[in-house]
Amino acid sequence: MARRTRPISWIKAARKAFETFPRDAQDEYLRALTIAAEGERADIVKP
């Protein structure tokens, strides 16, 4: 079964702020957002 991942929508100011983060942090956060879009919870998220 293929996963249906919802696209991530950005508010312009949030996207601009996100792009100032270090590249490693961006990668980690994007991974967590993708997991959330698939209906799961990433291990870096607080309960």
VENURWO-V749933 format. One record per helix or strand of 3 or more residues. SS is the DSSP state (2 for helix, 1 for strand). FROM is the first residue (numbers start at 0). LEN is the number of residues. Records with the same first field share a line. If there is no record, write none. Layout:
SS: FROM-LEN + FROM-LEN
//
This chain:
2: 11-7 + 22-15
//
